[in-house]
Amino acid sequence: MRFSLRRLGMEWGRIGHQRGKVEYTLSAYEQNPYAGVLGDVSYRYYSRLLKTIITIWVPNMLLGYSMYTWANWEYDRCARKIPSQFADEKPPGEGGDEEQ
């Protein structure tokens, strides 16, 4: 007879019955994910958070804002017409070269 995990009742994601295995879990309704966030957290947590904000978030935000501002300024600059480039042009109707 061939040995296989399927014969033992083991499938992907589900292990078959094991003797002597005891598993303890805590109900999702009994957990408090925000326990100690404001009061019992150590000084180290807040200092590391502040260090991360100052060293990573602030420079990235400033870089992103400056790039956004520069891109808008460059777009406005490129979208403008320079009047000196169109000084030799005449509006339609003023020229004597038109045929009717």
PyMOL CGO cylinders between C-alpha atoms (Angstrom):
from pymol import cmd
from pymol.cgo import CYLINDER

trace = [
    CYLINDER, 0.00, 0.00, 0.00, 1.21, 3.44, -0.86, 0.3, 1, 1, 1, 1, 1, 1,
    CYLINDER, 1.21, 3.44, -0.86, 1.81, 6.03, 1.91, 0.3, 1, 1, 1, 1, 1, 1,
    CYLINDER, 1.81, 6.03, 1.91, 0.05, 9.35, 1.33, 0.3, 1, 1, 1, 1, 1, 1,
    CYLINDER, 0.05, 9.35, 1.33, -0.99, 12.32, 3.39, 0.3, 1, 1, 1, 1, 1, 1,
    CYLINDER, -0.99, 12.32, 3.39, -4.46, 12.14, 1.88, 0.3, 1, 1, 1, 1, 1, 1,
    CYLINDER, -4.46, 12.14, 1.88, -5.00, 8.72, 3.43, 0.3, 1, 1, 1, 1, 1, 1,
    CYLINDER, -5.00, 8.72, 3.43, -4.07, 10.13, 6.84, 0.3, 1, 1, 1, 1, 1, 1,
    CYLINDER, -4.07, 10.13, 6.84, -6.75, 12.84, 6.51, 0.3, 1, 1, 1, 1, 1, 1,
    CYLINDER, -6.75, 12.84, 6.51, -4.33, 15.68, 5.83, 0.3, 1, 1, 1, 1, 1, 1,
    CYLINDER, -4.33, 15.68, 5.83, -5.23, 18.16, 3.12, 0.3, 1, 1, 1, 1, 1, 1,
    CYLINDER, -5.23, 18.16, 3.12, -3.83, 21.51, 2.16, 0.3, 1, 1, 1, 1, 1, 1,
    CYLINDER, -3.83, 21.51, 2.16, -4.68, 23.99, 4.90, 0.3, 1, 1, 1, 1, 1, 1,
    CYLINDER, -4.68, 23.99, 4.90, -6.15, 21.34, 7.21, 0.3, 1, 1, 1, 1, 1, 1,
    CYLINDER, -6.15, 21.34, 7.21, -4.13, 18.96, 9.29, 0.3, 1, 1, 1, 1, 1, 1,
    CYLINDER, -4.13, 18.96, 9.29, -5.71, 15.67, 10.24, 0.3, 1, 1, 1, 1, 1, 1,
    CYLINDER, -5.71, 15.67, 10.24, -6.49, 14.63, 13.79, 0.3, 1, 1, 1, 1, 1, 1,
    CYLINDER, -6.49, 14.63, 13.79, -3.44, 14.54, 16.05, 0.3, 1, 1, 1, 1, 1, 1,
    CYLINDER, -3.44, 14.54, 16.05, -3.44, 12.92, 19.44, 0.3, 1, 1, 1, 1, 1, 1,
    CYLINDER, -3.44, 12.92, 19.44, -2.13, 14.93, 22.36, 0.3, 1, 1, 1, 1, 1, 1,
    CYLINDER, -2.13, 14.93, 22.36, -2.28, 18.28, 20.61, 0.3, 1, 1, 1, 1, 1, 1,
    CYLINDER, -2.28, 18.28, 20.61, -3.92, 20.99, 22.70, 0.3, 1, 1, 1, 1, 1, 1,
    CYLINDER, -3.92, 20.99, 22.70, -4.58, 24.37, 21.16, 0.3, 1, 1, 1, 1, 1, 1,
    CYLINDER, -4.58, 24.37, 21.16, -5.57, 27.45, 23.12, 0.3, 1, 1, 1, 1, 1, 1,
    CYLINDER, -5.57, 27.45, 23.12, -6.93, 30.57, 21.44, 0.3, 1, 1, 1, 1, 1, 1,
    CYLINDER, -6.93, 30.57, 21.44, -8.44, 33.82, 22.55, 0.3, 1, 1, 1, 1, 1, 1,
    CYLINDER, -8.44, 33.82, 22.55, -11.77, 34.87, 21.14, 0.3, 1, 1, 1, 1, 1, 1,
    CYLINDER, -11.77, 34.87, 21.14, -11.77, 37.88, 18.82, 0.3, 1, 1, 1, 1, 1, 1,
    CYLINDER, -11.77, 37.88, 18.82, -14.37, 39.46, 21.09, 0.3, 1, 1, 1, 1, 1, 1,
    CYLINDER, -14.37, 39.46, 21.09, -12.06, 39.22, 24.10, 0.3, 1, 1, 1, 1, 1, 1,
    CYLINDER, -12.06, 39.22, 24.10, -9.09, 40.86, 22.41, 0.3, 1, 1, 1, 1, 1, 1,
    CYLINDER, -9.09, 40.86, 22.41, -8.37, 44.54, 22.81, 0.3, 1, 1, 1, 1, 1, 1,
    CYLINDER, -8.37, 44.54, 22.81, -6.04, 45.64, 20.01, 0.3, 1, 1, 1, 1, 1, 1,
    CYLINDER, -6.04, 45.64, 20.01, -5.63, 49.19, 21.36, 0.3, 1, 1, 1, 1, 1, 1,
    CYLINDER, -5.63, 49.19, 21.36, -4.85, 48.18, 24.93, 0.3, 1, 1, 1, 1, 1, 1,
    CYLINDER, -4.85, 48.18, 24.93, -2.06, 50.34, 26.30, 0.3, 1, 1, 1, 1, 1, 1,
    CYLINDER, -2.06, 50.34, 26.30, -1.67, 52.57, 23.27, 0.3, 1, 1, 1, 1, 1, 1,
    CYLINDER, -1.67, 52.57, 23.27, -1.93, 55.82, 25.19, 0.3, 1, 1, 1, 1, 1, 1,
    CYLINDER, -1.93, 55.82, 25.19, -1.01, 54.96, 28.75, 0.3, 1, 1, 1, 1, 1, 1,
    CYLINDER, -1.01, 54.96, 28.75, 1.21, 51.93, 29.15, 0.3, 1, 1, 1, 1, 1, 1,
    CYLINDER, 1.21, 51.93, 29.15, 3.43, 52.36, 26.11, 0.3, 1, 1, 1, 1, 1, 1,
    CYLINDER, 3.43, 52.36, 26.11, 7.03, 53.03, 26.99, 0.3, 1, 1, 1, 1, 1, 1,
    CYLINDER, 7.03, 53.03, 26.99, 9.01, 56.14, 26.25, 0.3, 1, 1, 1, 1, 1, 1,
    CYLINDER, 9.01, 56.14, 26.25, 11.01, 54.20, 23.68, 0.3, 1, 1, 1, 1, 1, 1,
    CYLINDER, 11.01, 54.20, 23.68, 7.97, 53.67, 21.47, 0.3, 1, 1, 1, 1, 1, 1,
    CYLINDER, 7.97, 53.67, 21.47, 7.17, 57.36, 21.24, 0.3, 1, 1, 1, 1, 1, 1,
    CYLINDER, 7.17, 57.36, 21.24, 10.80, 58.35, 20.74, 0.3, 1, 1, 1, 1, 1, 1,
    CYLINDER, 10.80, 58.35, 20.74, 11.16, 55.83, 17.91, 0.3, 1, 1, 1, 1, 1, 1,
    CYLINDER, 11.16, 55.83, 17.91, 7.91, 57.02, 16.36, 0.3, 1, 1, 1, 1, 1, 1,
    CYLINDER, 7.91, 57.02, 16.36, 9.04, 60.65, 16.52, 0.3, 1, 1, 1, 1, 1, 1,
    CYLINDER, 9.04, 60.65, 16.52, 12.42, 59.73, 15.07, 0.3, 1, 1, 1, 1, 1, 1,
    CYLINDER, 12.42, 59.73, 15.07, 10.73, 57.89, 12.20, 0.3, 1, 1, 1, 1, 1, 1,
    CYLINDER, 10.73, 57.89, 12.20, 8.43, 60.81, 11.49, 0.3, 1, 1, 1, 1, 1, 1,
    CYLINDER, 8.43, 60.81, 11.49, 11.29, 63.32, 11.52, 0.3, 1, 1, 1, 1, 1, 1,
    CYLINDER, 11.29, 63.32, 11.52, 13.76, 61.25, 9.49, 0.3, 1, 1, 1, 1, 1, 1,
    CYLINDER, 13.76, 61.25, 9.49, 11.45, 59.58, 6.97, 0.3, 1, 1, 1, 1, 1, 1,
    CYLINDER, 11.45, 59.58, 6.97, 8.02, 61.19, 6.72, 0.3, 1, 1, 1, 1, 1, 1,
    CYLINDER, 8.02, 61.19, 6.72, 8.92, 64.90, 6.86, 0.3, 1, 1, 1, 1, 1, 1,
    CYLINDER, 8.92, 64.90, 6.86, 11.64, 64.83, 4.15, 0.3, 1, 1, 1, 1, 1, 1,
    CYLINDER, 11.64, 64.83, 4.15, 9.42, 62.75, 1.85, 0.3, 1, 1, 1, 1, 1, 1,
    CYLINDER, 9.42, 62.75, 1.85, 6.46, 65.07, 2.36, 0.3, 1, 1, 1, 1, 1, 1,
    CYLINDER, 6.46, 65.07, 2.36, 8.62, 68.14, 1.70, 0.3, 1, 1, 1, 1, 1, 1,
    CYLINDER, 8.62, 68.14, 1.70, 10.14, 66.54, -1.40, 0.3, 1, 1, 1, 1, 1, 1,
    CYLINDER, 10.14, 66.54, -1.40, 6.71, 65.55, -2.72, 0.3, 1, 1, 1, 1, 1, 1,
    CYLINDER, 6.71, 65.55, -2.72, 5.22, 69.00, -2.09, 0.3, 1, 1, 1, 1, 1, 1,
    CYLINDER, 5.22, 69.00, -2.09, 8.19, 70.78, -3.67, 0.3, 1, 1, 1, 1, 1, 1,
    CYLINDER, 8.19, 70.78, -3.67, 8.01, 68.54, -6.76, 0.3, 1, 1, 1, 1, 1, 1,
    CYLINDER, 8.01, 68.54, -6.76, 4.26, 69.17, -7.03, 0.3, 1, 1, 1, 1, 1, 1,
    CYLINDER, 4.26, 69.17, -7.03, 4.77, 72.94, -6.74, 0.3, 1, 1, 1, 1, 1, 1,
    CYLINDER, 4.77, 72.94, -6.74, 7.63, 72.94, -9.25, 0.3, 1, 1, 1, 1, 1, 1,
    CYLINDER, 7.63, 72.94, -9.25, 5.66, 70.86, -11.77, 0.3, 1, 1, 1, 1, 1, 1,
    CYLINDER, 5.66, 70.86, -11.77, 2.69, 73.24, -11.61, 0.3, 1, 1, 1, 1, 1, 1,
    CYLINDER, 2.69, 73.24, -11.61, 4.99, 76.26, -11.95, 0.3, 1, 1, 1, 1, 1, 1,
    CYLINDER, 4.99, 76.26, -11.95, 6.78, 74.66, -14.94, 0.3, 1, 1, 1, 1, 1, 1,
    CYLINDER, 6.78, 74.66, -14.94, 3.46, 73.79, -16.61, 0.3, 1, 1, 1, 1, 1, 1,
    CYLINDER, 3.46, 73.79, -16.61, 2.21, 77.36, -16.23, 0.3, 1, 1, 1, 1, 1, 1,
    CYLINDER, 2.21, 77.36, -16.23, 5.52, 78.72, -17.55, 0.3, 1, 1, 1, 1, 1, 1,
    CYLINDER, 5.52, 78.72, -17.55, 5.45, 76.45, -20.62, 0.3, 1, 1, 1, 1, 1, 1,
    CYLINDER, 5.45, 76.45, -20.62, 1.78, 77.15, -21.35, 0.3, 1, 1, 1, 1, 1, 1,
    CYLINDER, 1.78, 77.15, -21.35, 2.33, 80.94, -21.67, 0.3, 1, 1, 1, 1, 1, 1,
    CYLINDER, 2.33, 80.94, -21.67, 2.94, 82.60, -24.99, 0.3, 1, 1, 1, 1, 1, 1,
    CYLINDER, 2.94, 82.60, -24.99, 5.84, 84.97, -25.40, 0.3, 1, 1, 1, 1, 1, 1,
    CYLINDER, 5.84, 84.97, -25.40, 4.44, 88.07, -27.18, 0.3, 1, 1, 1, 1, 1, 1,
    CYLINDER, 4.44, 88.07, -27.18, 7.74, 88.90, -28.89, 0.3, 1, 1, 1, 1, 1, 1,
    CYLINDER, 7.74, 88.90, -28.89, 7.54, 85.66, -30.88, 0.3, 1, 1, 1, 1, 1, 1,
    CYLINDER, 7.54, 85.66, -30.88, 4.30, 86.77, -32.53, 0.3, 1, 1, 1, 1, 1, 1,
    CYLINDER, 4.30, 86.77, -32.53, 5.13, 90.47, -33.19, 0.3, 1, 1, 1, 1, 1, 1,
    CYLINDER, 5.13, 90.47, -33.19, 5.48, 90.04, -36.97, 0.3, 1, 1, 1, 1, 1, 1,
    CYLINDER, 5.48, 90.04, -36.97, 2.09, 88.37, -37.43, 0.3, 1, 1, 1, 1, 1, 1,
    CYLINDER, 2.09, 88.37, -37.43, -0.93, 90.37, -38.51, 0.3, 1, 1, 1, 1, 1, 1,
    CYLINDER, -0.93, 90.37, -38.51, -4.50, 89.55, -37.66, 0.3, 1, 1, 1, 1, 1, 1,
    CYLINDER, -4.50, 89.55, -37.66, -6.63, 88.24, -40.54, 0.3, 1, 1, 1, 1, 1, 1,
    CYLINDER, -6.63, 88.24, -40.54, -8.28, 90.96, -42.57, 0.3, 1, 1, 1, 1, 1, 1,
    CYLINDER, -8.28, 90.96, -42.57, -5.49, 93.56, -42.23, 0.3, 1, 1, 1, 1, 1, 1,
    CYLINDER, -5.49, 93.56, -42.23, -3.17, 92.12, -44.82, 0.3, 1, 1, 1, 1, 1, 1,
    CYLINDER, -3.17, 92.12, -44.82, -3.38, 93.18, -48.48, 0.3, 1, 1, 1, 1, 1, 1,
    CYLINDER, -3.38, 93.18, -48.48, -2.41, 89.75, -49.80, 0.3, 1, 1, 1, 1, 1, 1,
    CYLINDER, -2.41, 89.75, -49.80, -5.78, 88.11, -49.35, 0.3, 1, 1, 1, 1, 1, 1,
    CYLINDER, -5.78, 88.11, -49.35, -7.79, 87.14, -52.41, 0.3, 1, 1, 1, 1, 1, 1,
    CYLINDER, -7.79, 87.14, -52.41, -11.54, 87.32, -52.43, 0.3, 1, 1, 1, 1, 1, 1,
]
cmd.load_cgo(trace, "trace")
